[in-house]
Amino acid sequence: MTRTCTFALAFLISLGAAARAAQAEPAPLVVVIVIDQFRADYIDAFRDYFGEGGFKRVLHDGAWFSNAHLEYGTTATGPGHASMLTGTPLAVHGIVANDWKEFDGKARGMYCCGDDGVRILGLPEGARADGRSPRNLRSGTVGDAMRSAFGPSSRIWTVAIKDRAAILMGGRSANGAVWFDDGNFVTSSYYGSALPDWAATLNRERVADRYFKKTWDRLLPSGLYGPRFVVAAGKKRPGGDAVFPKTIGSRSDQPDKRYYSEMLNSPFGDDLVLEAARRVVTAEQLGRDEVPDLLCVGCSSNDIVGHAYGPDSDEVMDMTLRTDRQLAEFLSWLDEKVGKGRYLLAITADHGVGPLTEWAEEAGLGGGRLHEKEITKSLNERLAERFHPESSDALVAAVNLPWIYLNEPAVRAAGLELDRVARAAADAVSSHPGIARAVAVCDLPDSADGSGDDLLDYVRNSYYPGRAGHVYAHWSQYWYKGSKLAGHGAAYEYDQHVPVLLMGAGVQPGHYTQAIRPTGMAATLCALLGIAPPAPQCTAPLKAALAASSVASR
């Protein structure tokens, strides 16, 4: 399904020329907001309760693509944020999961932004020393394309709660990426020798502590919410049994790790990151001259709330309504600070989320929970029975769903062909409860250009050699791995369907219902700026947003 566009460069330059003709200069500021775990259907589900200045403003004044589906199967935070700003799937940018396995004699865990050559700046003395950077990212981003086209005067900044959101959105040539960690805003020495002054000021002012003992209650009357809340059997609600109101830090005497965890598991986490966004725009003077700058904002608390309570909860509904209000306030602030019409806005999500597996089971839809240790044990037993290796070394090194990693040295030592064992592992895991289908990567088509088998295309777009496993195990609908209440990570509608919204100079307003890939947002932004896309493999731009044709009725 990934289309390598041999004509991409010339085509996009022509689109860029058209955009420049329509406007004297590109917008001085591009703002990209990625809302973590924000399913596309939330916009329709809660639209009647939105105010006029948030999502409704963007729906009216901008381009809304309501039929946007991710073209890959590993729908997680790291892959999603990388894909939206590189304009490519995992097979190109290389971020195959939040973490994966690599082999250097033995399997070792790799974090998508892990980098032992740098250190985190902004943490208290004695805090952990593991580093973070974008060095694992194998494709350029919109920010990298802007720096290439406009030079060092184009400033690229990102802020988020999660490190992988901030780092992967900015790319390898960003001026800075700032995220929140244990009560402080932090960055990496990859970007410089010190935490930016504006971030250090946020820490000195203890802005993160302003929500201590603050109450999160429903924004609207309780009767408008229900009956939405679903209790999962055997699952404990964070902070107790009460739905609302919630007192942030109720179990703490002062702001501490427990308080910060509760604060991020609420709308106040997004308040915090949007305050950081305002500070960086002001301090770094983004959008103040005619050389385009880029600000990427990761609203990560939506994902934390969604995991903790599930998409059908009062909490997720209220979180979404508050996201709308926060968006309205931020856009109003940008109108005043940068200038209405002087910024180009893009809003999307990294992935969606599935319903609670317990709810699906009660509804007769199936569902259940997968346990990776059980799958690993079962696979090794079945492969040992089939191949009778002389060594006791396990043939499966690790299961990090959806990927299954073979123990390559053990396979070779047993005199076995890797592809043969991979196919046997795929066959064995396919009969495990909760696995719908498994694919050995040796059997993938050479390209994902419409093989006629959607799952094969999704897997091909998810596969990056040396990082992805030998087998892709596609779990069954309404199943999920791990202990979080609700989850994502598979190739289903509820995980792949995300919103794509664009507003600003050069954008043709309208509601577009044709099927598109969200990764096309990156090339679209570049076309509106009149520059080449980050990579020739970028998904083609969303042409409907650049011209008056194909506009559906609003």
C-alpha positions in Angstrom: 0.0 0.0 0.0 3.0 2.3 0.2 3.4 4.1 -3.1 6.9 5.0 -4.1 6.1 8.2 -6.1 8.8 8.5 -8.9 7.0 11.6 -10.0 6.7 13.0 -6.4 9.4 15.7 -6.5 8.2 17.4 -9.7 4.6 17.0 -8.8 5.0 18.5 -5.4 7.1 21.3 -6.6 4.3 22.2 -9.0 1.8 22.0 -6.3 4.0 24.2 -4.2 4.3 26.7 -7.0 0.5 26.8 -7.2 0.3 27.4 -3.5 2.8 30.2 -3.7 0.8 31.7 -6.6 -2.3 31.7 -4.5 -0.5 33.5 -1.6 2.5 35.8 -1.7 4.4 33.8 0.8 3.8 30.6 2.8 2.4 30.8 6.3 5.0 32.0 8.8 4.1 29.3 11.2 2.9 25.7 10.7 1.3 24.2 13.8 0.7 20.4 13.9 -1.3 19.0 16.8 -1.3 15.2 17.2 -3.9 14.1 19.8 -2.8 10.7 21.2 -5.4 8.0 20.9 -8.1 10.2 19.3 -10.5 8.0 17.3 -12.0 9.7 14.2 -15.6 8.9 15.3 -15.1 11.1 18.4 -15.7 14.2 16.3 -19.2 13.0 15.1 -20.0 11.4 18.5 -19.4 14.6 20.5 -19.8 17.3 17.9 -23.2 18.5 19.3 -21.4 19.4 22.5 -18.4 21.2 21.0 -18.1 25.0 21.3 -17.7 27.2 18.3 -14.0 28.0 18.5 -12.4 24.6 18.6 -13.1 21.6 16.3 -16.2 23.3 14.9 -14.1 26.3 13.7 -11.6 24.0 12.0 -14.5 21.9 10.5 -16.1 25.0 9.1 -13.0 27.0 8.0 -10.7 24.1 7.1 -10.5 20.8 5.3 -11.9 17.7 7.1 -11.0 14.3 5.9 -13.3 11.9 7.7 -12.3 8.7 5.9 -8.6 8.5 6.8 -7.2 5.1 7.8 -3.6 4.3 8.7 -2.0 2.0 6.1 0.0 -0.1 8.6 -0.8 -2.6 11.3 1.3 -1.6 14.3 -0.8 1.2 15.5 1.1 2.7 18.4 2.4 6.0 19.7 6.0 5.9 18.4 5.1 4.6 14.9 2.1 7.0 14.7 4.0 10.3 15.5 6.8 9.3 13.2 4.4 8.5 10.3 2.4 11.7 10.5 5.4 14.0 10.2 7.6 11.9 7.8 4.6 11.1 5.6 5.8 7.5 5.4 4.8 4.2 7.0 7.0 2.1 9.3 8.7 0.3 6.5 10.3 3.5 5.5 10.9 5.5 8.7 11.9 2.4 10.7 10.0 3.1 14.0 8.3 -0.3 14.0 6.9 -0.1 17.6 7.5 1.9 20.8 10.2 -0.7 21.5 11.5 -3.7 19.6 14.2 -6.4 19.7 17.6 -6.2 18.1 20.2 -9.0 18.0 23.9 -8.7 18.7 24.6 -12.3 19.6 21.5 -12.2 21.8 18.2 -10.3 21.8 18.3 -6.9 23.4 15.5 -4.5 23.9 15.6 -1.2 22.0 13.4 1.9 22.8 12.3 3.8 19.7 14.1 7.0 21.0 16.8 5.4 23.0 20.3 6.7 22.6 23.1 5.9 25.0 25.3 8.6 23.4 23.3 11.5 24.8 21.7 12.4 28.2 18.4 13.9 29.4 18.6 17.5 30.6 16.3 19.0 33.2 16.0 16.0 35.6 17.2 16.4 39.2 20.7 15.3 40.1 21.0 11.5 40.4 18.1 10.8 38.1 18.4 8.1 35.5 20.9 8.6 32.8 19.4 6.9 29.8 19.4 9.1 26.7 16.8 10.1 24.1 17.2 11.3 20.5 15.7 10.9 17.0 18.7 8.8 15.7 16.6 5.7 15.2 14.4 7.6 12.8 15.3 6.6 9.2 13.3 9.2 7.3 13.2 13.0 7.3 10.2 14.9 8.7 8.3 18.0 7.6 10.7 20.0 9.9 13.7 18.5 8.2 12.3 19.4 4.8 11.7 23.0 6.1 15.2 23.3 7.4 16.6 22.0 4.1 14.4 24.5 2.0 14.5 27.6 4.2 17.8 27.2 6.0 18.6 27.6 9.7 16.3 30.6 10.0 13.4 28.1 9.9 12.9 27.2 13.6 11.5 23.7 14.4 10.2 23.0 17.9 8.2 20.3 19.5 6.5 19.8 22.9 4.6 16.9 24.3 4.1 14.9 27.5 5.7 11.8 26.0 9.4 11.8 24.8 8.7 9.7 21.7 5.9 12.1 20.7 8.1 15.2 20.9 11.3 13.6 19.5 9.8 11.8 16.5 7.6 14.7 15.3 10.6 17.0 15.2 13.0 14.9 13.2 16.8 14.9 13.2 17.4 18.7 12.6 14.9 20.2 15.0 16.0 23.1 17.2 14.6 21.4 20.2 12.1 18.8 21.6 10.8 19.2 25.1 8.7 16.7 27.1 7.5 16.1 30.6 9.2 13.7 33.0 8.6 13.2 36.7 7.4 16.7 37.5 9.8 18.6 35.1 10.0 19.6 31.5 13.2 18.0 30.0 15.1 17.7 26.8 18.1 15.8 25.4 21.7 16.9 25.0 21.2 15.9 21.4 19.6 19.4 20.9 22.1 21.4 22.9 24.0 21.7 26.1 21.2 23.0 28.3 17.4 23.0 28.8 15.9 25.9 27.0 15.3 28.9 29.2 11.6 29.0 28.7 11.4 25.3 29.8 13.6 25.9 32.8 11.4 28.8 33.8 8.3 26.5 33.7 10.2 24.2 36.1 11.2 27.0 38.4 7.6 28.3 38.5 6.4 24.8 39.3 3.7 25.1 36.7 3.2 21.4 36.8 2.1 21.7 40.5 -0.7 24.2 39.9 -3.2 21.4 39.5 -2.5 19.8 42.9 -5.7 19.1 44.7 -7.7 20.5 41.8 -11.0 18.9 40.9 -11.8 17.3 37.6 -15.6 17.1 37.2 -17.9 16.7 34.3 -17.9 19.8 32.0 -21.6 19.2 31.2 -24.6 17.9 33.3 -24.2 14.2 34.1 -27.4 13.3 32.2 -25.8 14.1 28.9 -23.1 11.5 29.3 -24.7 8.2 30.1 -25.1 5.5 29.9 -21.5 5.3 28.7 -19.3 4.0 31.5 -18.4 0.3 31.2 -16.8 -1.5 34.2 -14.4 -4.2 33.3 -14.5 -7.3 35.4 -11.7 -7.5 37.8 -10.2 -4.2 36.8 -9.6 -1.4 39.3 -10.4 2.2 38.5 -7.5 4.6 38.9 -8.0 6.7 42.1 -10.9 4.7 43.4 -14.4 3.8 42.4 -15.9 7.2 41.9 -16.4 8.3 38.3 -16.6 12.1 39.1 -15.5 14.3 40.7 -11.9 13.4 40.9 -9.4 15.3 43.1 -6.0 15.3 41.5 -3.4 14.3 44.1 -6.0 13.2 46.6 -3.6 10.5 48.0 -0.5 12.8 48.2 0.5 15.3 50.8 2.5 17.3 48.3 3.2 17.0 44.5 4.9 13.7 44.0 5.2 10.9 41.5 1.7 9.7 42.3 0.3 13.2 41.9 2.0 13.7 38.5 0.7 10.4 37.3 -2.9 11.4 38.3 -2.4 14.9 36.7 -1.3 13.4 33.4 -4.3 11.0 33.6 -6.6 14.0 33.3 -7.3 17.0 31.0 -4.8 19.0 33.1 -2.0 17.2 31.3 -3.0 18.8 28.0 -3.4 22.1 29.7 0.2 21.8 30.8 1.6 20.9 27.4 -0.4 23.7 25.7 1.1 26.1 28.2 4.5 24.9 27.1 3.5 25.5 23.5 2.6 29.1 24.3 5.9 29.6 26.0 8.0 28.2 23.1 6.1 30.3 20.5 6.8 33.4 22.6 10.3 32.7 23.6 11.6 31.4 20.3 9.5 34.0 18.4 7.9 31.4 16.1 5.9 32.9 13.2 7.4 36.4 13.8 9.2 36.7 10.4 8.4 35.5 6.9 10.6 32.4 7.1 8.2 29.6 8.0 8.6 27.9 11.4 7.1 24.7 12.7 5.6 23.9 16.1 4.5 20.3 16.8 2.3 19.7 19.9 1.6 16.2 21.3 -1.5 16.0 23.4 -0.6 12.8 25.2 -3.0 12.8 28.1 -5.9 11.7 25.9 -4.1 8.4 25.5 -3.4 8.0 29.2 -7.1 8.6 30.0 -8.2 6.3 27.3 -6.1 3.4 28.5 -7.2 4.0 32.1 -10.9 4.2 31.5 -11.8 3.0 28.0 -13.3 4.8 25.0 -16.9 4.4 26.2 -16.3 6.0 29.6 -17.5 9.3 30.9 -13.9 10.2 31.4 -13.0 9.9 27.7 -16.2 11.9 26.7 -15.3 14.6 29.1 -11.7 14.6 28.0 -12.7 15.0 24.4 -15.0 17.9 25.3 -12.2 19.6 27.2 -9.8 19.0 24.3 -12.2 21.0 22.2 -12.2 23.9 24.7 -8.4 23.8 25.0 -8.1 23.9 21.2 -10.4 26.9 21.0 -8.3 28.8 23.6 -5.1 27.9 21.9 -6.3 29.0 18.4 -7.6 32.2 19.9 -4.2 32.8 21.5 -2.5 32.1 18.1 -4.8 34.5 16.4 -3.6 37.2 18.8 0.0 36.3 19.1 0.9 35.2 15.5 -2.0 36.6 13.6 -5.2 35.2 12.2 -4.4 33.8 8.8 -0.7 33.7 9.4 -0.5 30.1 10.6 -1.2 26.8 8.9 -2.9 24.2 11.2 -3.0 20.5 11.0 -4.7 18.2 13.5 -4.6 14.4 13.5 -4.0 11.4 15.8 -1.4 8.7 16.0 -3.9 5.9 16.4 -7.4 5.1 17.7 -8.4 2.6 20.4 -10.5 -0.5 20.8 -13.4 -1.1 23.1 -12.8 -2.9 26.4 -12.4 -6.6 25.7 -14.6 -7.4 28.7 -17.4 -5.3 27.2 -17.0 -7.1 23.9 -17.2 -10.4 25.6 -20.4 -9.4 27.5 -21.9 -8.2 24.2 -21.2 -11.6 22.6 -18.6 -10.2 20.2 -15.7 -12.3 21.5 -12.6 -10.7 22.9 -10.0 -11.5 25.5 -6.5 -10.8 26.7 -3.2 -12.1 25.3 -0.2 -12.8 27.5 3.1 -12.7 25.7 5.0 -15.0 28.1 2.4 -17.7 27.6 2.7 -17.4 23.8 6.5 -17.6 24.0 6.3 -20.7 26.1 3.7 -22.4 23.9 5.6 -21.6 20.7 8.9 -22.9 22.0 7.3 -26.1 23.1 5.6 -26.7 19.8 8.7 -25.8 17.7 10.8 -28.1 19.9 8.3 -31.0 19.2 8.4 -30.3 15.5 12.1 -29.8 14.9 13.7 -31.8 17.8 16.8 -29.5 18.1 19.7 -31.1 20.0 20.3 -27.9 22.0 17.9 -26.8 24.7 18.1 -23.2 23.4 14.7 -21.8 22.7 13.9 -21.2 19.0 11.8 -18.2 19.8 13.8 -15.4 21.5 10.9 -13.0 22.3 7.3 -12.2 21.6 6.5 -8.5 21.5 3.1 -8.5 19.8 2.4 -8.2 17.0 6.0 -9.3 16.3 7.6 -12.7 17.1 11.4 -12.8 17.1 13.2 -16.1 16.4 16.5 -17.0 18.1 18.6 -16.9 14.9 21.8 -18.4 16.4 19.8 -21.3 17.9 18.0 -21.9 14.6 21.2 -22.0 12.7 22.9 -24.1 15.3 20.1 -26.6 14.9 20.8 -26.8 11.2 17.4 -25.3 10.3 16.4 -22.8 7.7 15.2 -19.6 9.2 12.3 -19.2 6.7 11.1 -22.8 7.5 11.1 -22.1 11.2 9.3 -18.7 10.7 6.6 -20.4 8.7 6.2 -23.1 11.4 6.0 -20.4 14.1 3.4 -18.6 12.1 1.4 -21.8 11.7 1.7 -22.6 15.4 0.7 -19.2 16.8 -2.3 -19.0 14.4 -4.0 -21.7 16.5 -3.4 -19.8 19.8 -6.6 -18.3 21.3 -6.9 -14.7 20.3 -4.7 -14.8 17.2 -6.7 -14.4 14.0 -3.8 -14.9 11.6 0.0 -14.9 11.4 2.3 -14.1 8.6 5.9 -15.0 8.2 7.7 -12.0 6.8 9.6 -14.2 4.3 6.2 -14.6 2.6 5.4 -10.9 2.3 5.1 -9.5 -1.2 8.0 -7.4 -2.5 5.9 -4.2 -2.2 2.7 -3.2 -0.6 1.1 -1.8 -3.7 -2.3 -3.4 -3.4 -1.6 -7.1 -3.1 -5.4 -7.7 -2.8 -4.8 -8.9 0.8 -5.2 -5.9 3.1 -3.5 -7.6 6.0 -0.4 -8.4 3.9 -0.3 -4.8 2.8 -0.5 -3.6 6.5 2.2 -6.0 7.5 4.5 -5.0 4.6 4.0 -1.4 5.6 4.9 -2.2 9.2 8.1 -4.3 8.4 11.6 -2.8 8.7 14.5 -5.3 8.5 16.5 -5.8 11.7 13.8 -4.3 13.9 10.6 -6.0 13.1 10.3 -9.7 14.0 10.2 -12.8 11.8 6.5 -13.3 12.2 3.6 -10.8 12.5 0.8 -12.2 14.7 -2.5 -10.3 14.0 -4.6 -10.7 17.1 -8.4 -11.2 16.9 -10.9 -8.4 16.9 -11.6 -7.1 20.4 -8.6 -8.8 21.9 -5.7 -6.9 23.4 -2.4 -7.6 25.0 -1.3 -6.6 28.5 -3.1 -5.2 31.5 -4.2 -1.8 30.5 -8.0 -1.4 30.6 -8.3 -0.4 26.9 -5.7 -0.7 24.1 -4.7 -0.4 20.5 -2.0 -1.7 18.2 -3.8 -3.8 15.6 -5.1 -3.4 12.1 -8.7 -2.8 12.8 -11.0 0.1 12.1 -11.1 1.3 15.7 -7.3 1.5 15.7 -6.6 2.7 12.2 -9.4 5.3 11.7 -8.1 8.8 12.7 -9.1 12.4 11.9 -7.2 14.6 9.5 -8.0 18.3 9.7 -6.2 21.2 7.9 -6.9 25.0 8.2 -5.1 28.0 7.0 -3.5 29.7 4.0 -3.8 27.7 0.8 -6.2 25.1 2.3 -9.5 24.6 0.4 -12.2 24.2 3.0 -14.6 21.3 2.8 -15.7 18.0 4.1 -13.9 15.3 2.1 -15.2 11.8 2.3 -12.9 9.9 -0.1 -10.6 7.4 1.4 -7.2 8.8 2.2 -4.0 7.9 4.1 -3.3 10.2 7.0 0.4 10.1 6.2 -0.5 12.3 3.1 -0.7 15.2 5.6 3.1 15.7 5.5 3.4 16.1 1.8 0.3 18.4 1.8 2.0 20.7 4.3 5.1 20.7 2.2 3.1 21.5 -0.9 1.4 24.4 0.9 4.8 25.7 1.8 6.1 25.3 -1.8 8.9 22.8 -0.8 9.8 19.2 -1.6 8.5 16.5 0.7 10.8 14.8 3.3 11.3 11.7 1.1 10.4 10.4 -2.3 8.4 7.6 -0.6 6.1 10.0 1.0 2.4 9.3 0.6 0.9 11.6 -2.1 -0.5 14.9 -0.9 -4.2 15.4 -0.2 -4.9 17.1 -3.4 -8.5 17.9 -2.5 -7.4 20.3 0.2 -5.3 22.2 -2.4 -7.9 22.6 -5.1 -11.6 23.3 -5.4 -12.4 19.9 -7.0 -13.9 16.9 -5.2 -15.5 19.0 -2.4 -18.3 17.1 -0.7 -21.2 19.0 0.9 -20.5 20.1 4.4 
